[in-house]
Amino acid sequence: MIRGIRGAITVTENTEKEMIDSTDRLIREMVQQNDIQPEDVCSVFISVTDDINAAFPAKALRRLEGWEYVPVMCMNEISVPGSLRQCIRVMMHVNTKVSQQEIHHIYLEEAVRLRPDLQKQSNSTS
């Protein structure tokens, strides 16, 4: 079964370091909370809001051991008036036997506002 695992995090400035470090933090939390092995990952989509463009956030994933063959695509998020700014969103497609209800979607920093209904699942909402 292929399941989608969502995650999002916000940054405070449009710099390569902050974008990569924040994406790294988010991906590591998604991996840890869902016990993900790179060979089980089908693909990863990463979107960013149009106000952050200093780097490709996929660079963070490429720093992780074993993730060099995982297909990753970066893209812009739709710019909806009034939506959350400076946000990096991740959609990871993973082969798993875990049920939909057992997936831990991770929302960090200001991104907790995106899915407050899922916050009971995540222990990391700093």
C-alpha positions as CSV (number, residue, x, y, z in Angstrom):
1,M,0.0,0.0,0.0
2,I,1.2,3.5,-0.8
3,R,0.4,6.2,1.7
4,G,1.0,9.9,1.6
5,I,2.7,11.5,4.6
6,R,2.3,15.2,4.9
7,G,4.6,17.7,6.7
8,A,5.1,21.5,6.7
9,I,7.3,24.0,8.4
10,T,7.7,27.8,8.2
11,V,10.9,29.8,8.1
12,T,11.6,33.3,9.3
13,E,13.9,34.4,6.5
14,N,14.5,33.7,2.9
15,T,18.1,32.3,3.1
16,E,19.6,29.0,1.8
17,K,20.7,28.0,5.3
18,E,17.3,28.5,6.9
19,M,15.4,26.8,4.1
20,I,17.8,23.7,4.1
21,D,18.0,23.5,7.9
22,S,14.3,23.8,8.3
23,T,13.5,21.2,5.6
24,D,16.1,18.9,7.2
25,R,14.4,19.2,10.5
26,L,11.0,18.5,9.0
27,I,12.1,15.5,7.0
28,R,14.0,14.0,9.9
29,E,10.9,14.3,12.1
30,M,8.6,12.8,9.5
31,V,11.1,9.9,9.1
32,Q,11.4,9.3,12.8
33,Q,7.7,9.6,13.7
34,N,6.7,7.2,10.9
35,D,9.7,4.8,11.0
36,I,10.5,5.5,7.3
37,Q,13.3,3.7,5.4
38,P,14.5,5.4,2.2
39,E,14.0,2.2,0.1
40,D,10.2,2.4,1.1
41,V,9.8,5.9,-0.3
42,C,8.3,6.1,-3.8
43,S,8.7,9.9,-4.2
44,V,8.7,13.2,-2.4
45,F,7.1,16.5,-3.5
46,I,8.3,19.7,-1.8
47,S,6.5,23.0,-2.3
48,V,7.4,26.4,-1.1
49,T,5.4,29.6,-1.0
50,D,6.4,32.3,-3.5
51,D,8.2,34.4,-0.8
52,I,11.0,31.9,-0.3
53,N,13.3,31.0,-3.2
54,A,16.9,31.1,-1.9
55,A,17.4,27.3,-2.4
56,F,15.9,24.1,-3.5
57,P,14.7,22.5,-0.3
58,A,15.4,19.0,-1.8
59,K,19.1,19.7,-0.9
60,A,18.2,18.8,2.7
61,L,16.9,15.4,1.6
62,R,20.0,14.7,-0.4
63,R,22.2,15.1,2.8
64,L,20.5,12.1,4.3
65,E,22.3,8.8,4.0
66,G,20.5,6.4,1.7
67,W,18.2,9.0,0.1
68,E,20.3,9.6,-3.1
69,Y,17.9,7.5,-5.3
70,V,14.6,8.8,-4.0
71,P,12.8,10.9,-6.7
72,V,12.2,14.4,-5.4
73,M,10.5,17.4,-7.0
74,C,10.4,21.0,-5.8
75,M,7.6,23.4,-6.9
76,N,5.8,26.6,-6.0
77,E,2.7,26.4,-3.8
78,I,-0.4,28.1,-5.1
79,S,-0.4,31.8,-3.9
80,V,-3.8,32.2,-2.2
81,P,-4.5,35.6,-0.7
82,G,-4.3,35.4,3.1
83,S,-2.6,32.0,3.2
84,L,0.4,31.0,5.4
85,R,3.6,32.7,4.2
86,Q,7.2,31.4,4.2
87,C,6.1,27.8,4.3
88,I,7.7,24.6,3.1
89,R,5.3,21.7,2.5
90,V,6.3,18.1,2.0
91,M,4.3,15.2,0.6
92,M,6.1,11.9,0.9
93,H,4.7,8.8,-0.9
94,V,5.7,5.7,1.1
95,N,5.1,2.0,0.7
96,T,3.8,0.9,4.1
97,K,1.4,-1.6,5.8
98,V,0.5,1.1,8.3
99,S,-3.2,2.3,8.2
100,Q,-4.2,5.8,7.2
101,Q,-5.1,6.6,10.8
102,E,-1.7,5.5,12.1
103,I,0.3,7.9,9.8
104,H,1.9,10.8,11.7
105,H,1.6,14.0,9.7
106,I,4.1,16.6,11.0
107,Y,3.5,20.3,11.2
108,L,6.1,22.5,12.8
109,E,6.5,26.2,13.7
110,E,3.6,28.4,12.3
111,A,2.6,25.5,10.0
112,V,0.7,23.9,12.9
113,R,-2.1,26.3,11.8
114,L,-2.5,24.4,8.5
115,R,-4.0,21.2,10.2
116,P,-4.8,21.8,13.8
117,D,-7.0,18.7,13.7
118,L,-3.9,16.5,13.3
119,Q,-1.8,18.0,16.1
120,K,-2.9,15.3,18.5
121,Q,-0.7,13.0,16.4
122,S,2.5,15.0,16.5
123,N,4.6,15.5,19.5
124,S,6.8,18.1,17.8
125,T,5.0,21.4,17.4
126,S,7.7,23.8,18.5
